[in-house]
Amino acid sequence: MASSPTNSGKLAPIFRAVIEIAFIIFLFYANLLMGEFTHSSRQGKSLASAIYDEFTFTNLGIAVVSGLIGYVVFEYLRKKV
């Protein structure tokens, strides 16, 4: 079978960057939520209220900046090692 040519070679680094940054953001929110839920569960709050408290524009900004910094650091280390 003949394979059809694609431009996935040009987009592969972009997809990898998006996936790595999204994973770092996921880890940031998971850690933030775990800490908030552990802290707030003593006061009788639910998981839904902990989630509501954590998804703010400030936290999103911190998560995106952390994701970008993490991506740059990992790319640097990947090329050095």
Secondary structure, DSSP 8 states (H G I E B T S, - for coil): ------SHHHHHHHHHHHHHHHHHHHHHHHHHHHHHHHHHGGGT--HHHHHHHH--HHHHHHHHHHHHHHHHHHHHHHHH-
